[in-house]
């Protein structure tokens, strides 16, 4: 189960990554099952199901399209030991995902890049699984 610290500034060694207001974190824990500060509506159970369906494990590469802050791709990387490419068209989201990867010890196995779902910045056959959650743009 994903650790659910009450204070993300302590966990990440910096100011709250997104908003981090205590009320927001409480609502997120109640509604989604985790306080990862994701910017979507994918629940922890749904993220776990994605990891199972994708057959994630060490040595596999996951592309998370529209990753924003890295949820759920970085969570899945930590849980399953796979490599992850977080792709978002917004630079701020890419920067948050990169900081999150560093703070969670995933920087050696993850990459956060600016990209578009229509023109993915990936070589053919370079990933084993592709996910997108709550991608609307």
N, CA, C and O atoms as CSV, one atom per row, in Angstrom:
chain,resi,resn,atom,element,x,y,z
A,1,UNK,N,N,0.840,-1.179,0.000
A,1,UNK,CA,C,0.000,0.000,0.000
A,1,UNK,C,C,0.885,1.243,0.000
A,1,UNK,O,O,1.917,1.286,0.669
A,2,UNK,N,N,0.479,2.218,-0.736
A,2,UNK,CA,C,1.207,3.480,-0.821
A,2,UNK,C,C,1.232,4.157,0.539
A,2,UNK,O,O,0.198,4.316,1.188
A,3,UNK,N,N,2.421,4.551,0.959
A,3,UNK,CA,C,2.528,5.297,2.207
A,3,UNK,C,C,1.734,6.587,2.090
A,3,UNK,O,O,1.724,7.221,1.035
A,4,UNK,N,N,1.085,6.968,3.145
A,4,UNK,CA,C,0.241,8.152,3.118
A,4,UNK,C,C,0.672,9.139,4.191
A,4,UNK,O,O,-0.028,9.318,5.188
A,5,UNK,N,N,1.824,9.784,3.994
A,5,UNK,CA,C,2.279,10.738,5.002
A,5,UNK,C,C,1.328,11.919,5.088
A,5,UNK,O,O,0.748,12.343,4.088
A,6,UNK,N,N,1.179,12.435,6.278
A,6,UNK,CA,C,0.284,13.573,6.482
A,6,UNK,C,C,0.895,14.861,5.970
A,6,UNK,O,O,0.174,15.820,5.695
A,7,UNK,N,N,2.207,14.898,5.839
A,7,UNK,CA,C,2.875,16.135,5.449
A,7,UNK,C,C,3.850,15.851,4.313
A,7,UNK,O,O,4.946,15.344,4.552
A,8,UNK,N,N,3.466,16.168,3.088
A,8,UNK,CA,C,4.317,15.898,1.938
A,8,UNK,C,C,5.577,16.743,1.932
A,8,UNK,O,O,6.554,16.345,1.297
A,9,UNK,N,N,5.613,17.879,2.598
A,9,UNK,CA,C,6.844,18.660,2.606
A,9,UNK,C,C,7.939,17.869,3.307
A,9,UNK,O,O,9.107,17.965,2.929
A,10,UNK,N,N,7.579,17.087,4.327
A,10,UNK,CA,C,8.552,16.249,5.010
A,10,UNK,C,C,9.000,15.104,4.096
A,10,UNK,O,O,10.189,14.795,4.024
A,11,UNK,N,N,8.067,14.490,3.412
A,11,UNK,CA,C,8.375,13.365,2.555
A,11,UNK,C,C,9.263,13.776,1.393
A,11,UNK,O,O,10.195,13.046,1.054
A,12,UNK,N,N,9.008,14.902,0.782
A,12,UNK,CA,C,9.726,15.309,-0.407
A,12,UNK,C,C,10.837,16.311,-0.128
A,12,UNK,O,O,11.548,16.704,-1.052
A,13,UNK,N,N,11.003,16.735,1.120
A,13,UNK,CA,C,12.097,17.626,1.459
A,13,UNK,C,C,11.984,18.994,0.811
A,13,UNK,O,O,12.998,19.671,0.639
A,14,UNK,N,N,10.814,19.412,0.456
A,14,UNK,CA,C,10.605,20.718,-0.169
A,14,UNK,C,C,9.178,21.152,0.129
A,14,UNK,O,O,8.397,20.403,0.716
A,15,UNK,N,N,8.857,22.341,-0.272
A,15,UNK,CA,C,7.491,22.826,-0.095
A,15,UNK,C,C,6.545,21.899,-0.836
A,15,UNK,O,O,6.963,21.180,-1.744
A,16,UNK,N,N,5.291,21.907,-0.462
A,16,UNK,CA,C,4.325,21.023,-1.104
A,16,UNK,C,C,4.470,21.078,-2.615
A,16,UNK,O,O,4.578,22.159,-3.195
A,17,UNK,N,N,4.472,19.924,-3.248
A,17,UNK,CA,C,4.698,19.842,-4.684
A,17,UNK,C,C,3.596,20.544,-5.463
A,17,UNK,O,O,3.897,21.321,-6.368
A,18,UNK,N,N,2.353,20.302,-5.149
A,18,UNK,CA,C,1.274,20.980,-5.858
A,18,UNK,C,C,0.633,21.976,-4.904
A,18,UNK,O,O,1.126,23.094,-4.755
A,19,UNK,N,N,-0.446,21.591,-4.263
A,19,UNK,CA,C,-1.047,22.529,-3.320
A,19,UNK,C,C,-0.828,22.068,-1.897
A,19,UNK,O,O,-0.476,22.873,-1.035
A,20,UNK,N,N,-1.028,20.808,-1.637
A,20,UNK,CA,C,-0.705,20.240,-0.348
A,20,UNK,C,C,-1.491,20.768,0.830
A,20,UNK,O,O,-1.100,20.534,1.973
A,21,UNK,N,N,-2.593,21.477,0.595
A,21,UNK,CA,C,-3.399,21.954,1.705
A,21,UNK,C,C,-3.920,20.745,2.475
A,21,UNK,O,O,-4.371,19.777,1.861
A,22,UNK,N,N,-3.868,20.781,3.803
A,22,UNK,CA,C,-4.310,19.622,4.595
A,22,UNK,C,C,-5.712,19.139,4.230
A,22,UNK,O,O,-5.949,17.932,4.184
A,23,UNK,N,N,-6.633,20.043,3.973
A,23,UNK,CA,C,-7.989,19.630,3.613
A,23,UNK,C,C,-7.989,18.906,2.270
A,23,UNK,O,O,-8.693,17.912,2.093
A,24,UNK,N,N,-7.196,19.410,1.324
A,24,UNK,CA,C,-7.124,18.754,0.014
A,24,UNK,C,C,-6.565,17.347,0.149
A,24,UNK,O,O,-7.082,16.412,-0.462
A,25,UNK,N,N,-5.515,17.192,0.941
A,25,UNK,CA,C,-4.914,15.875,1.121
A,25,UNK,C,C,-5.895,14.909,1.772
A,25,UNK,O,O,-5.941,13.734,1.408
A,26,UNK,N,N,-6.677,15.392,2.726
A,26,UNK,CA,C,-7.669,14.544,3.381
A,26,UNK,C,C,-8.747,14.101,2.399
A,26,UNK,O,O,-9.153,12.939,2.400
A,27,UNK,N,N,-9.207,15.023,1.564
A,27,UNK,CA,C,-10.221,14.681,0.562
A,27,UNK,C,C,-9.642,13.683,-0.433
A,27,UNK,O,O,-10.310,12.716,-0.798
A,28,UNK,N,N,-8.412,13.905,-0.871
A,28,UNK,CA,C,-7.781,13.003,-1.823
A,28,UNK,C,C,-7.628,11.601,-1.242
A,28,UNK,O,O,-7.885,10.614,-1.931
A,29,UNK,N,N,-7.212,11.505,0.023
A,29,UNK,CA,C,-7.099,10.193,0.670
A,29,UNK,C,C,-8.453,9.501,0.729
A,29,UNK,O,O,-8.553,8.304,0.461
A,30,UNK,N,N,-9.493,10.248,1.080
A,30,UNK,CA,C,-10.836,9.664,1.194
A,30,UNK,C,C,-11.367,9.236,-0.178
A,30,UNK,O,O,-11.896,8.132,-0.312
A,31,UNK,N,N,-11.236,10.080,-1.182
A,31,UNK,CA,C,-11.830,9.806,-2.492
A,31,UNK,C,C,-11.011,8.835,-3.336
A,31,UNK,O,O,-11.573,7.974,-4.012
A,32,UNK,N,N,-9.684,8.969,-3.300
A,32,UNK,CA,C,-8.838,8.208,-4.214
A,32,UNK,C,C,-8.029,7.104,-3.551
A,32,UNK,O,O,-7.468,6.249,-4.237
A,33,UNK,N,N,-7.963,7.115,-2.225
A,33,UNK,CA,C,-7.235,6.074,-1.523
A,33,UNK,C,C,-5.769,6.379,-1.290
A,33,UNK,O,O,-5.054,5.548,-0.730
A,34,UNK,N,N,-5.298,7.553,-1.706
A,34,UNK,CA,C,-3.900,7.952,-1.525
A,34,UNK,C,C,-3.823,9.465,-1.622
A,34,UNK,O,O,-4.702,10.099,-2.206
A,35,UNK,N,N,-2.785,10.039,-1.058
A,35,UNK,CA,C,-2.609,11.501,-1.151
A,35,UNK,C,C,-1.352,11.827,-1.950
A,35,UNK,O,O,-0.499,12.592,-1.499
A,36,UNK,N,N,-1.248,11.248,-3.121
A,36,UNK,CA,C,-0.099,11.430,-4.007
A,36,UNK,C,C,-0.050,12.829,-4.599
A,36,UNK,O,O,0.964,13.219,-5.177
A,37,UNK,N,N,-1.105,13.569,-4.466
A,37,UNK,CA,C,-1.272,14.901,-5.043
A,37,UNK,C,C,-1.320,14.827,-6.560
A,37,UNK,O,O,-0.794,15.695,-7.256
A,38,UNK,N,N,-1.956,13.778,-7.059
A,38,UNK,CA,C,-2.155,13.635,-8.494
A,38,UNK,C,C,-3.117,14.693,-8.988
A,38,UNK,O,O,-3.877,15.276,-8.215
A,39,UNK,N,N,-3.074,14.927,-10.267
A,39,UNK,CA,C,-3.954,15.946,-10.820
A,39,UNK,C,C,-5.052,15.310,-11.666
A,39,UNK,O,O,-5.413,15.831,-12.721
A,40,UNK,N,N,-5.577,14.185,-11.198
A,40,UNK,CA,C,-6.641,13.492,-11.903
A,40,UNK,C,C,-7.526,12.742,-10.928
A,40,UNK,O,O,-7.525,13.005,-9.725
A,41,UNK,N,N,-8.267,11.821,-11.465
A,41,UNK,CA,C,-9.253,11.105,-10.653
A,41,UNK,C,C,-9.005,9.614,-10.608
A,41,UNK,O,O,-9.888,8.867,-10.188
A,42,UNK,N,N,-7.850,9.156,-11.018
A,42,UNK,CA,C,-7.527,7.738,-10.973
A,42,UNK,C,C,-7.296,7.329,-9.525
A,42,UNK,O,O,-6.475,7.925,-8.827
A,43,UNK,N,N,-8.015,6.322,-9.083
A,43,UNK,CA,C,-7.874,5.870,-7.702
A,43,UNK,C,C,-6.655,4.967,-7.556
A,43,UNK,O,O,-6.097,4.496,-8.547
A,44,UNK,N,N,-6.256,4.736,-6.335
A,44,UNK,CA,C,-5.144,3.843,-6.045
A,44,UNK,C,C,-5.461,2.443,-6.559
A,44,UNK,O,O,-4.598,1.784,-7.139
A,45,UNK,N,N,-6.691,1.985,-6.350
A,45,UNK,CA,C,-7.088,0.655,-6.826
A,45,UNK,C,C,-7.010,0.574,-8.352
A,45,UNK,O,O,-6.564,-0.434,-8.899
A,46,UNK,N,N,-7.440,1.624,-9.031
A,46,UNK,CA,C,-7.354,1.639,-10.493
A,46,UNK,C,C,-5.905,1.641,-10.964
A,46,UNK,O,O,-5.568,0.957,-11.931
A,47,UNK,N,N,-5.049,2.400,-10.295
A,47,UNK,CA,C,-3.625,2.424,-10.652
A,47,UNK,C,C,-3.019,1.033,-10.463
A,47,UNK,O,O,-2.266,0.563,-11.316
A,48,UNK,N,N,-3.341,0.383,-9.364
A,48,UNK,CA,C,-2.832,-0.968,-9.125
A,48,UNK,C,C,-3.309,-1.932,-10.205
A,48,UNK,O,O,-2.556,-2.803,-10.641
A,49,UNK,N,N,-4.550,-1.778,-10.634
A,49,UNK,CA,C,-5.088,-2.624,-11.700
A,49,UNK,C,C,-4.345,-2.379,-13.018
A,49,UNK,O,O,-4.064,-3.323,-13.756
A,50,UNK,N,N,-4.031,-1.130,-13.310
A,50,UNK,CA,C,-3.251,-0.827,-14.518
A,50,UNK,C,C,-1.895,-1.541,-14.475
A,50,UNK,O,O,-1.461,-2.120,-15.471
A,51,UNK,N,N,-1.243,-1.497,-13.337
A,51,UNK,CA,C,0.045,-2.173,-13.205
A,51,UNK,C,C,-0.069,-3.659,-13.452
A,51,UNK,O,O,0.792,-4.255,-14.101
A,52,UNK,N,N,-1.125,-4.258,-12.940
A,52,UNK,CA,C,-1.350,-5.695,-13.143
A,52,UNK,C,C,-1.639,-5.996,-14.617
A,52,UNK,O,O,-1.045,-6.904,-15.200
A,53,UNK,N,N,-2.554,-5.227,-15.214
A,53,UNK,CA,C,-2.930,-5.460,-16.607
A,53,UNK,C,C,-1.760,-5.252,-17.570
A,53,UNK,O,O,-1.663,-5.935,-18.589
A,54,UNK,N,N,-0.886,-4.323,-17.250
A,54,UNK,CA,C,0.272,-4.034,-18.113
A,54,UNK,C,C,1.425,-5.009,-17.884
A,54,UNK,O,O,2.410,-4.990,-18.622
A,55,UNK,N,N,1.308,-5.858,-16.866
A,55,UNK,CA,C,2.377,-6.813,-16.583
A,55,UNK,C,C,3.679,-6.144,-16.198
A,55,UNK,O,O,4.757,-6.601,-16.580
A,56,UNK,N,N,3.582,-5.056,-15.438
A,56,UNK,CA,C,4.779,-4.294,-15.085
A,56,UNK,C,C,5.666,-5.082,-14.141
A,56,UNK,O,O,5.199,-5.754,-13.221
A,57,UNK,N,N,6.968,-4.979,-14.400
A,57,UNK,CA,C,7.980,-5.639,-13.584
A,57,UNK,C,C,9.335,-5.056,-13.955
A,57,UNK,O,O,9.440,-4.322,-14.939
A,58,UNK,N,N,10.374,-5.369,-13.184
A,58,UNK,CA,C,11.700,-4.863,-13.527
A,58,UNK,C,C,12.070,-5.255,-14.959
A,58,UNK,O,O,11.777,-6.363,-15.409
A,59,UNK,N,N,12.713,-4.333,-15.657
A,59,UNK,CA,C,13.132,-4.578,-17.026
A,59,UNK,C,C,12.127,-4.107,-18.070
A,59,UNK,O,O,12.481,-3.979,-19.242
A,60,UNK,N,N,10.895,-3.848,-17.677
A,60,UNK,CA,C,9.889,-3.355,-18.613
A,60,UNK,C,C,9.872,-1.827,-18.569
A,60,UNK,O,O,10.283,-1.220,-17.580
A,61,UNK,N,N,9.391,-1.214,-19.654
A,61,UNK,CA,C,9.342,0.244,-19.749
A,61,UNK,C,C,7.888,0.671,-19.941
A,61,UNK,O,O,7.195,0.182,-20.834
A,62,UNK,N,N,7.445,1.584,-19.094
A,62,UNK,CA,C,6.092,2.120,-19.122
A,62,UNK,C,C,6.127,3.562,-19.594
A,62,UNK,O,O,6.915,4.359,-19.085
A,63,UNK,N,N,5.285,3.911,-20.561
A,63,UNK,CA,C,5.102,5.306,-20.959
A,63,UNK,C,C,3.787,5.783,-20.367
A,63,UNK,O,O,2.741,5.173,-20.589
A,64,UNK,N,N,3.843,6.873,-19.614
A,64,UNK,CA,C,2.654,7.487,-19.013
A,64,UNK,C,C,2.391,8.774,-19.780
A,64,UNK,O,O,3.088,9.770,-19.583
A,65,UNK,N,N,1.388,8.758,-20.652
A,65,UNK,CA,C,1.070,9.893,-21.515
A,65,UNK,C,C,0.112,10.833,-20.794
A,65,UNK,O,O,-0.905,10.400,-20.253
A,66,UNK,N,N,0.441,12.113,-20.791
A,66,UNK,CA,C,-0.358,13.082,-20.040
A,66,UNK,C,C,-0.122,12.911,-18.554
A,66,UNK,O,O,-1.050,13.005,-17.751
A,67,UNK,N,N,1.126,12.660,-18.194
A,67,UNK,CA,C,1.492,12.262,-16.832
A,67,UNK,C,C,1.340,13.365,-15.794
A,67,UNK,O,O,1.202,13.069,-14.607
A,68,UNK,N,N,1.361,14.625,-16.207
A,68,UNK,CA,C,1.278,15.695,-15.213
A,68,UNK,C,C,2.372,15.540,-14.179
A,68,UNK,O,O,3.554,15.535,-14.522
A,69,UNK,N,N,1.996,15.414,-12.918
A,69,UNK,CA,C,2.961,15.319,-11.821
A,69,UNK,C,C,3.564,13.928,-11.671
A,69,UNK,O,O,4.390,13.708,-10.785
A,70,UNK,N,N,3.166,12.990,-12.522
A,70,UNK,CA,C,3.746,11.654,-12.457
A,70,UNK,C,C,2.808,10.578,-11.950
A,70,UNK,O,O,3.206,9.419,-11.836
A,71,UNK,N,N,1.580,10.932,-11.647
A,71,UNK,CA,C,0.604,9.943,-11.183
A,71,UNK,C,C,-0.148,9.393,-12.372
A,71,UNK,O,O,-0.627,10.184,-13.185
A,72,UNK,N,N,-0.283,8.103,-12.525
A,72,UNK,CA,C,0.204,7.031,-11.660
A,72,UNK,C,C,1.512,6.384,-12.110
A,72,UNK,O,O,1.970,5.436,-11.473
A,73,UNK,N,N,2.125,6.869,-13.190
A,73,UNK,CA,C,3.322,6.227,-13.726
A,73,UNK,C,C,4.452,6.054,-12.733
A,73,UNK,O,O,5.022,4.969,-12.625
A,74,UNK,N,N,4.786,7.123,-11.996
A,74,UNK,CA,C,5.887,7.014,-11.034
A,74,UNK,C,C,5.507,6.119,-9.856
A,74,UNK,O,O,6.345,5.387,-9.331
A,75,UNK,N,N,4.264,6.180,-9.450
A,75,UNK,CA,C,3.788,5.260,-8.408
A,75,UNK,C,C,3.996,3.815,-8.867
A,75,UNK,O,O,4.504,2.986,-8.111
A,76,UNK,N,N,3.601,3.516,-10.112
A,76,UNK,CA,C,3.738,2.160,-10.641
A,76,UNK,C,C,5.197,1.757,-10.762
A,76,UNK,O,O,5.534,0.598,-10.519
A,77,UNK,N,N,6.071,2.686,-11.133
A,77,UNK,CA,C,7.497,2.391,-11.208
A,77,UNK,C,C,8.036,1.995,-9.835
A,77,UNK,O,O,8.795,1.033,-9.712
A,78,UNK,N,N,7.644,2.733,-8.820
A,78,UNK,CA,C,8.086,2.402,-7.469
A,78,UNK,C,C,7.525,1.085,-6.984
A,78,UNK,O,O,8.202,0.345,-6.270
A,79,UNK,N,N,6.324,0.789,-7.353
A,79,UNK,CA,C,5.652,-0.431,-6.886
A,79,UNK,C,C,6.140,-1.680,-7.623
A,79,UNK,O,O,6.267,-2.747,-7.021
A,80,UNK,N,N,6.417,-1.548,-8.935
A,80,UNK,CA,C,6.733,-2.720,-9.754
A,80,UNK,C,C,8.181,-2.789,-10.216
A,80,UNK,O,O,8.605,-3.810,-10.757
A,81,UNK,N,N,8.943,-1.728,-10.014
A,81,UNK,CA,C,10.347,-1.743,-10.404
A,81,UNK,C,C,10.602,-1.551,-11.885
A,81,UNK,O,O,11.711,-1.796,-12.359
A,82,UNK,N,N,9.585,-1.113,-12.626
A,82,UNK,CA,C,9.767,-0.882,-14.061
A,82,UNK,C,C,10.388,0.494,-14.296
A,82,UNK,O,O,10.451,1.323,-13.388
A,83,UNK,N,N,10.838,0.720,-15.508
A,83,UNK,CA,C,11.292,2.046,-15.928
A,83,UNK,C,C,10.066,2.812,-16.395
A,83,UNK,O,O,9.097,2.214,-16.863
A,84,UNK,N,N,10.107,4.142,-16.268
A,84,UNK,CA,C,8.959,4.953,-16.649
A,84,UNK,C,C,9.387,6.186,-17.420
A,84,UNK,O,O,10.363,6.849,-17.070
A,85,UNK,N,N,8.637,6.487,-18.483
A,85,UNK,CA,C,8.772,7.736,-19.214
A,85,UNK,C,C,7.480,8.507,-18.978
A,85,UNK,O,O,6.418,8.104,-19.452
A,86,UNK,N,N,7.568,9.613,-18.247
A,86,UNK,CA,C,6.416,10.477,-17.992
A,86,UNK,C,C,6.397,11.544,-19.083
A,86,UNK,O,O,7.361,12.293,-19.244
A,87,UNK,N,N,5.295,11.610,-19.831
A,87,UNK,CA,C,5.194,12.539,-20.959
A,87,UNK,C,C,4.033,13.492,-20.702
A,87,UNK,O,O,2.914,13.063,-20.422
A,88,UNK,N,N,4.312,14.786,-20.800
A,88,UNK,CA,C,3.259,15.778,-20.656
A,88,UNK,C,C,3.580,16.955,-21.558
A,88,UNK,O,O,4.750,17.236,-21.820
A,89,UNK,N,N,2.566,17.640,-22.031
A,89,UNK,CA,C,2.809,18.778,-22.914
A,89,UNK,C,C,3.052,20.069,-22.142
A,89,UNK,O,O,3.407,21.088,-22.734
A,90,UNK,N,N,2.865,20.035,-20.826
A,90,UNK,CA,C,3.040,21.225,-19.988
A,90,UNK,C,C,4.357,21.097,-19.217
A,90,UNK,O,O,4.539,20.153,-18.448
A,91,UNK,N,N,5.256,22.030,-19.420
A,91,UNK,CA,C,6.577,21.980,-18.799
A,91,UNK,C,C,6.499,21.897,-17.275
A,91,UNK,O,O,7.290,21.182,-16.660
A,92,UNK,N,N,5.569,22.608,-16.663
A,92,UNK,CA,C,5.456,22.580,-15.199
A,92,UNK,C,C,5.164,21.167,-14.707
A,92,UNK,O,O,5.720,20.739,-13.696
A,93,UNK,N,N,4.307,20.446,-15.405
A,93,UNK,CA,C,4.025,19.062,-15.025
A,93,UNK,C,C,5.252,18.189,-15.152
A,93,UNK,O,O,5.515,17.357,-14.284
A,94,UNK,N,N,6.007,18.365,-16.223
A,94,UNK,CA,C,7.237,17.605,-16.439
A,94,UNK,C,C,8.238,17.895,-15.323
A,94,UNK,O,O,8.898,16.980,-14.829
A,95,UNK,N,N,8.354,19.157,-14.925
A,95,UNK,CA,C,9.281,19.523,-13.851
A,95,UNK,C,C,8.868,18.895,-12.526
A,95,UNK,O,O,9.721,18.420,-11.775
A,96,UNK,N,N,7.572,18.886,-12.229
A,96,UNK,CA,C,7.091,18.274,-10.988
A,96,UNK,C,C,7.353,16.771,-11.018
A,96,UNK,O,O,7.792,16.202,-10.019
A,97,UNK,N,N,7.089,16.125,-12.149
A,97,UNK,CA,C,7.346,14.690,-12.259
A,97,UNK,C,C,8.829,14.382,-12.058
A,97,UNK,O,O,9.173,13.410,-11.386
A,98,UNK,N,N,9.698,15.194,-12.629
A,98,UNK,CA,C,11.145,14.981,-12.462
A,98,UNK,C,C,11.561,15.156,-11.004
A,98,UNK,O,O,12.360,14.371,-10.492
A,99,UNK,N,N,11.028,16.179,-10.326
A,99,UNK,CA,C,11.333,16.378,-8.894
A,99,UNK,C,C,10.819,15.211,-8.072
A,99,UNK,O,O,11.504,14.722,-7.174
A,100,UNK,N,N,9.612,14.770,-8.384
A,100,UNK,CA,C,9.030,13.651,-7.645
A,100,UNK,C,C,9.884,12.398,-7.846
A,100,UNK,O,O,10.143,11.672,-6.886
A,101,UNK,N,N,10.322,12.136,-9.072
A,101,UNK,CA,C,11.161,10.966,-9.335
A,101,UNK,C,C,12.452,11.025,-8.518
A,101,UNK,O,O,12.873,10.025,-7.936
A,102,UNK,N,N,13.075,12.203,-8.481
A,102,UNK,CA,C,14.304,12.354,-7.679
A,102,UNK,C,C,14.017,12.104,-6.205
A,102,UNK,O,O,14.763,11.390,-5.535
A,103,UNK,N,N,12.939,12.689,-5.700
A,103,UNK,CA,C,12.649,12.581,-4.269
A,103,UNK,C,C,12.265,11.162,-3.862
A,103,UNK,O,O,12.419,10.788,-2.700
A,104,UNK,N,N,11.768,10.374,-4.807
A,104,UNK,CA,C,11.371,9.004,-4.492
A,104,UNK,C,C,12.430,7.985,-4.889
A,104,UNK,O,O,12.187,6.779,-4.847
A,105,UNK,N,N,13.619,8.477,-5.280
A,105,UNK,CA,C,14.715,7.586,-5.632
A,105,UNK,C,C,14.521,6.860,-6.956
A,105,UNK,O,O,15.057,5.770,-7.152
A,106,UNK,N,N,13.757,7.460,-7.864
A,106,UNK,CA,C,13.468,6.829,-9.147
A,106,UNK,C,C,14.159,7.509,-10.320
A,106,UNK,O,O,13.883,7.173,-11.471
A,107,UNK,N,N,15.044,8.450,-10.056
A,107,UNK,CA,C,15.635,9.223,-11.150
A,107,UNK,C,C,16.496,8.374,-12.080
A,107,UNK,O,O,16.651,8.723,-13.250
A,108,UNK,N,N,17.055,7.280,-11.599
A,108,UNK,CA,C,17.878,6.415,-12.453
A,108,UNK,C,C,17.027,5.575,-13.404
A,108,UNK,O,O,17.528,5.089,-14.418
A,109,UNK,N,N,15.752,5.402,-13.084
A,109,UNK,CA,C,14.893,4.532,-13.893
A,109,UNK,C,C,13.698,5.272,-14.493
A,109,UNK,O,O,12.767,4.646,-15.001
A,110,UNK,N,N,13.726,6.590,-14.435
A,110,UNK,CA,C,12.602,7.340,-14.982
A,110,UNK,C,C,13.101,8.547,-15.767
A,110,UNK,O,O,14.212,9.040,-15.574
A,111,UNK,N,N,12.232,8.993,-16.650
A,111,UNK,CA,C,12.525,10.142,-17.482
A,111,UNK,C,C,11.232,10.931,-17.618
A,111,UNK,O,O,10.173,10.346,-17.843
A,112,UNK,N,N,11.302,12.235,-17.486
A,112,UNK,CA,C,10.136,13.105,-17.682
A,112,UNK,C,C,10.434,14.016,-18.863
A,112,UNK,O,O,11.432,14.736,-18.864
A,113,UNK,N,N,9.562,13.981,-19.870
A,113,UNK,CA,C,9.810,14.741,-21.094
A,113,UNK,C,C,8.555,15.479,-21.539
A,113,UNK,O,O,7.431,15.052,-21.278
A,114,UNK,N,N,8.781,16.596,-22.215
A,114,UNK,CA,C,7.684,17.332,-22.843
A,114,UNK,C,C,7.329,16.594,-24.123
A,114,UNK,O,O,8.200,16.259,-24.925
A,115,UNK,N,N,6.061,16.351,-24.300
A,115,UNK,CA,C,5.614,15.664,-25.499
A,115,UNK,C,C,4.119,15.784,-25.655
A,115,UNK,O,O,3.421,16.295,-24.780
A,116,UNK,N,N,3.650,15.310,-26.766
A,116,UNK,CA,C,2.252,15.410,-27.129
A,116,UNK,C,C,1.748,14.006,-27.446
A,116,UNK,O,O,2.474,13.212,-28.044
A,117,UNK,N,N,0.535,13.695,-27.058
A,117,UNK,CA,C,-0.009,12.364,-27.307
A,117,UNK,C,C,-0.124,12.058,-28.792
A,117,UNK,O,O,-0.100,10.891,-29.185
A,118,UNK,N,N,-0.247,13.074,-29.609
A,118,UNK,CA,C,-0.350,12.855,-31.045
A,118,UNK,C,C,1.009,12.520,-31.665
A,118,UNK,O,O,1.091,11.724,-32.601
A,119,UNK,N,N,2.069,13.130,-31.141
A,119,UNK,CA,C,3.421,12.892,-31.633
A,119,UNK,C,C,4.304,12.549,-30.437
A,119,UNK,O,O,5.007,13.410,-29.908
A,120,UNK,N,N,4.265,11.301,-30.020
A,120,UNK,CA,C,5.016,10.876,-28.843
A,120,UNK,C,C,6.519,10.934,-29.102
A,120,UNK,O,O,6.983,10.527,-30.167
A,121,UNK,N,N,7.278,11.440,-28.131
A,121,UNK,CA,C,8.735,11.529,-28.294
A,121,UNK,C,C,9.422,10.207,-27.963
A,121,UNK,O,O,10.325,10.154,-27.129
A,122,UNK,N,N,8.980,9.141,-28.631
A,122,UNK,CA,C,9.494,7.802,-28.361
A,122,UNK,C,C,9.876,7.113,-29.666
A,122,UNK,O,O,9.238,7.316,-30.699
A,123,UNK,N,N,10.917,6.302,-29.607
A,123,UNK,CA,C,11.269,5.465,-30.757
A,123,UNK,C,C,10.280,4.302,-30.833
A,123,UNK,O,O,9.789,3.842,-29.802
A,124,UNK,N,N,9.985,3.828,-32.030
A,124,UNK,CA,C,9.109,2.657,-32.153
A,124,UNK,C,C,9.657,1.479,-31.344
A,124,UNK,O,O,10.865,1.245,-31.313
A,125,UNK,N,N,8.777,0.759,-30.705
A,125,UNK,CA,C,9.115,-0.438,-29.926
A,125,UNK,C,C,10.033,-0.154,-28.739
A,125,UNK,O,O,10.733,-1.056,-28.276
A,126,UNK,N,N,10.044,1.087,-28.237
A,126,UNK,CA,C,10.933,1.419,-27.113
A,126,UNK,C,C,10.255,1.264,-25.752
A,126,UNK,O,O,10.920,1.372,-24.721
A,127,UNK,N,N,8.959,1.015,-25.732
A,127,UNK,CA,C,8.251,0.818,-24.467
A,127,UNK,C,C,7.449,-0.479,-24.533
A,127,UNK,O,O,7.101,-0.966,-25.609
A,128,UNK,N,N,7.169,-1.021,-23.352
A,128,UNK,CA,C,6.401,-2.260,-23.261
A,128,UNK,C,C,4.923,-2.014,-22.995
A,128,UNK,O,O,4.083,-2.849,-23.330
A,129,UNK,N,N,4.604,-0.875,-22.397
A,129,UNK,CA,C,3.215,-0.563,-22.063
A,129,UNK,C,C,3.018,0.943,-22.101
A,129,UNK,O,O,3.939,1.708,-21.815
A,130,UNK,N,N,1.815,1.358,-22.454
A,130,UNK,CA,C,1.456,2.775,-22.492
A,130,UNK,C,C,0.169,2.950,-21.711
A,130,UNK,O,O,-0.793,2.208,-21.909
A,131,UNK,N,N,0.153,3.937,-20.818
A,131,UNK,CA,C,-1.063,4.273,-20.099
A,131,UNK,C,C,-1.353,5.753,-20.267
A,131,UNK,O,O,-0.459,6.550,-20.554
A,132,UNK,N,N,-2.585,6.097,-20.088
A,132,UNK,CA,C,-2.992,7.508,-19.944
A,132,UNK,C,C,-4.197,7.506,-19.029
A,132,UNK,O,O,-5.124,6.714,-19.197
A,133,UNK,N,N,-4.173,8.379,-18.085
A,133,UNK,CA,C,-5.290,8.482,-17.143
A,133,UNK,C,C,-5.712,9.941,-17.073
A,133,UNK,O,O,-4.881,10.838,-16.932
A,134,UNK,N,N,-6.998,10.157,-17.173
A,134,UNK,CA,C,-7.546,11.507,-17.041
A,134,UNK,C,C,-6.965,12.470,-18.063
A,134,UNK,O,O,-6.845,13.663,-17.787
A,135,UNK,N,N,-6.605,11.977,-19.227
A,135,UNK,CA,C,-6.017,12.815,-20.274
A,135,UNK,C,C,-7.146,13.441,-21.088
A,135,UNK,O,O,-7.907,12.741,-21.755
A,136,UNK,N,N,-7.243,14.763,-21.025
A,136,UNK,CA,C,-8.342,15.425,-21.724
A,136,UNK,C,C,-7.881,16.407,-22.803
A,136,UNK,O,O,-8.682,16.818,-23.643
A,137,UNK,N,N,-6.613,16.782,-22.791
A,137,UNK,CA,C,-6.170,17.770,-23.790
A,137,UNK,C,C,-5.524,17.108,-24.988
A,137,UNK,O,O,-5.097,17.795,-25.917
